[in-house]
Amino acid sequence: MLYFLADLSGYFSPLNVFRYLTFRTGGAIATALLFVFWLGPAAISVLRIRQGKGQPIREDGPQSHLTKRGTPTMGGLMILAGVLVATLLWANPANLYVWVVVFVTLGFGSIGFYDDYLKVTKQSHRGFSGKSRLLLEFLIAGAACLMIAFIATPGLANKLSVPFAKDLLIDFGWFYIAFGALVIVGAGNAVNLTDGLDGLAIVPVMIAGASFGFVAYLAGNAIFSNYLQIRFVPGTGELAVLCGALLGSGLGFLWFNAPPAQVFMGDTGSLALGGLLGTIAVATKHEIVLAIVGGLFVLEALSVIIQVASFKLTGKRVFKMAPIHHHFEQLGWTEPQVVIRFWIIAVLLALVGLSTLKLR
């Protein structure tokens, strides 16, 4: 919205600063942060009144979590509201990539919201049917990948870029739509599995979001992408604004989610934010880099897959409890120790992932 002010007021107007991507990204961070700060207390109060008992706490989970009874969930609504307001205000509305990412974010957020609603109203961990939920996620993600293939430069559509190799593109053909959808759905559910401790998911999400804001800025800039020998994807630079909105909203939410949490993100937020990151990775042709930058989410998802597969095949469990953050709680780590150590791992993985931009 503010981007068009520069066009309407003339090229040499002081408002021309709104053309600058870095300025608008900074504006999105500040706007989202202040909006969530402003919205938070009222939103938490409404959620607490509406939900009564709050998010149900598993009896078979870590006993320390039983003290969290009564904490409201669906706090992801605060994050999504901040992201949406800041994006609409600062991003270029003519950029189709922005709308594709918003489409996935709101679509996944709606699925997560319905799941949270069922859990809260029934006071049960059995929310939305797993098969129905995955089907809807794949439909949304598949539609987004079709739109990205339509928007993308013909030479890049349906192709996978490989890190560390400047000229290697793997042509998946139309199978890329299924691959891209798998990346988006996988990212959404991996973040969802990570969201189990106060502050555990939101900080790695912000780290990954900041990393991909940088990736989007470079991939969408012909000069920088040529210098770094990464794929130039016209139009994706605008996604840096959306990543800025995510960073600002995440910081605002962390204020209320810091231990002891006043509100939980819920599937409403975790599923949506994972989908957002996955879609940006697909749009910028950095799907493999997402697996590195978001390696913590991959680790959490793999721990669940390994645990379920091992128990079904052998009747034995590999971990004391899955996802893996609960395993370390069972080993005696306190919740703050698990959270802060996992944050450190997320930072290190982000640095490794970003290093692939130069190592070509």
Summary of the structure (lengths in Angstrom):
residues: 360
radius of gyration: 20.2
end to end distance: 37.2
largest distance: 70.8
contacts: 1334
relative contact order: 0.16
helix: 71%
strand: 2%
